[in-house]
Amino acid sequence: MMKFWPSLAVARLSKKMGVGHTSFSKIHDVFSQVRRVDIFPLKLGYRGFMIVLDKKTALYFNQDHDHFVYNGFEMGKYEKGDVTIFDGLK
């Protein structure tokens, strides 16, 4: 079903899992227009990272024990990220 009707398959799967399909539709609408994604570790002693979309919008995520939580966004001009950021992880 996913091969021939992906949107219908996602809607059924979302409903089955109890996830709001409209939320993922909105997220997909935003990210499908993004042409560049960069990832940076947070500075200033915070454990977390930021995801920069098209070098213009940063989404912040901070560590909360064993997971990360969204902590807001800001807009501005950002540098290119480092595509090797995860290469040293084990």
KOLLO-343231 format. One record per residue (C-alpha): residue in one letter; x, y, z. Coordinates in steps of 0.001 Angstrom, whole numbers, plus 500000, padded with zeros to 6 digits. Last residue first. Layout:
<pt res="A" c1="X" c2="Y" c3="Z"/>
...
END
This chain:
<pt res="K" c1="530308" c2="505359" c3="518718"/>
<pt res="L" c1="530250" c2="508934" c3="517506"/>
<pt res="G" c1="533276" c2="510367" c3="515694"/>
<pt res="D" c1="531577" c2="510621" c3="512284"/>
<pt res="F" c1="528494" c2="512403" c3="513625"/>
<pt res="I" c1="529584" c2="515995" c3="512905"/>
<pt res="T" c1="531157" c2="515028" c3="509559"/>
<pt res="V" c1="528687" c2="517137" c3="507552"/>
<pt res="D" c1="529948" c2="520253" c3="509321"/>
<pt res="G" c1="527471" c2="523103" c3="509101"/>
<pt res="K" c1="527498" c2="526098" c3="506811"/>
<pt res="E" c1="527212" c2="529449" c3="508526"/>
<pt res="Y" c1="523999" c2="530994" c3="509808"/>
<pt res="K" c1="522064" c2="534158" c3="508992"/>
<pt res="G" c1="519149" c2="534904" c3="511280"/>
<pt res="M" c1="516018" c2="533367" c3="512709"/>
<pt res="E" c1="515409" c2="531828" c3="516105"/>
<pt res="F" c1="513810" c2="528647" c3="517378"/>
<pt res="G" c1="512555" c2="527036" c3="520532"/>
<pt res="N" c1="513646" c2="524464" c3="523108"/>
<pt res="Y" c1="512676" c2="521120" c3="521611"/>
<pt res="V" c1="513529" c2="518321" c3="524009"/>
<pt res="F" c1="516355" c2="515790" c3="523857"/>
<pt res="H" c1="516531" c2="512410" c3="525578"/>
<pt res="D" c1="518229" c2="510500" c3="528415"/>
<pt res="H" c1="518394" c2="513317" c3="531004"/>
<pt res="D" c1="516879" c2="516380" c3="529308"/>
<pt res="Q" c1="519323" c2="517354" c3="526584"/>
<pt res="N" c1="518518" c2="520547" c3="524732"/>
<pt res="F" c1="517131" c2="520966" c3="521203"/>
<pt res="Y" c1="517136" c2="524282" c3="519325"/>
<pt res="L" c1="515661" c2="524898" c3="515850"/>
<pt res="A" c1="517633" c2="527455" c3="513830"/>
<pt res="T" c1="516210" c2="529318" c3="510826"/>
<pt res="K" c1="518167" c2="531010" c3="508006"/>
<pt res="K" c1="521008" c2="528765" c3="506704"/>
<pt res="D" c1="518402" c2="526814" c3="504681"/>
<pt res="L" c1="517188" c2="525120" c3="507875"/>
<pt res="V" c1="519556" c2="525036" c3="510849"/>
<pt res="I" c1="519231" c2="522181" c3="513342"/>
<pt res="M" c1="520590" c2="523038" c3="516740"/>
<pt res="F" c1="522240" c2="520762" c3="519241"/>
<pt res="G" c1="522238" c2="519837" c3="522877"/>
<pt res="R" c1="524255" c2="519807" c3="526022"/>
<pt res="Y" c1="524685" c2="523424" c3="527041"/>
<pt res="G" c1="528163" c2="524622" c3="527996"/>
<pt res="L" c1="528105" c2="527859" c3="526012"/>
<pt res="K" c1="527853" c2="526122" c3="522649"/>
<pt res="L" c1="525189" c2="523925" c3="521131"/>
<pt res="P" c1="526332" c2="521266" c3="518667"/>
<pt res="F" c1="525557" c2="522202" c3="515067"/>
<pt res="I" c1="523436" c2="520468" c3="512418"/>
<pt res="D" c1="522863" c2="521818" c3="508908"/>
<pt res="V" c1="519825" c2="521187" c3="506692"/>
<pt res="R" c1="519611" c2="522568" c3="503139"/>
<pt res="R" c1="516819" c2="522668" c3="500555"/>
<pt res="V" c1="513833" c2="523044" c3="502871"/>
<pt res="Q" c1="510466" c2="523036" c3="501079"/>
<pt res="S" c1="509689" c2="519396" c3="501940"/>
<pt res="F" c1="510585" c2="520214" c3="505554"/>
<pt res="V" c1="507715" c2="522657" c3="506096"/>
<pt res="D" c1="504961" c2="520701" c3="504345"/>
<pt res="H" c1="506182" c2="517476" c3="505973"/>
<pt res="I" c1="505928" c2="519043" c3="509417"/>
<pt res="K" c1="502398" c2="520219" c3="508664"/>
<pt res="S" c1="501384" c2="516794" c3="507376"/>
<pt res="F" c1="503007" c2="515208" c3="510407"/>
<pt res="S" c1="500865" c2="517297" c3="512721"/>
<pt res="T" c1="497726" c2="516611" c3="510660"/>
<pt res="H" c1="498258" c2="512855" c3="511011"/>
<pt res="G" c1="497839" c2="513006" c3="514778"/>
<pt res="V" c1="499475" c2="509905" c3="516223"/>
<pt res="G" c1="497379" c2="507168" c3="517803"/>
<pt res="M" c1="499440" c2="504334" c3="516320"/>
<pt res="K" c1="496567" c2="503011" c3="514181"/>
<pt res="K" c1="495629" c2="506533" c3="513125"/>
<pt res="S" c1="499194" c2="507265" c3="512092"/>
<pt res="L" c1="499408" c2="503969" c3="510180"/>
<pt res="R" c1="496182" c2="504712" c3="508328"/>
<pt res="A" c1="497279" c2="508263" c3="507457"/>
<pt res="V" c1="500743" c2="507071" c3="506422"/>
<pt res="A" c1="499242" c2="504439" c3="504098"/>
<pt res="L" c1="496830" c2="506976" c3="502594"/>
<pt res="S" c1="499687" c2="509416" c3="501932"/>
<pt res="P" c1="501871" c2="506672" c3="500444"/>
<pt res="W" c1="499255" c2="505345" c3="498000"/>
<pt res="F" c1="501024" c2="503052" c3="495477"/>
<pt res="K" c1="504225" c2="502038" c3="497269"/>
<pt res="M" c1="502881" c2="502372" c3="500811"/>
<pt res="M" c1="500000" c2="500000" c3="500000"/>
END
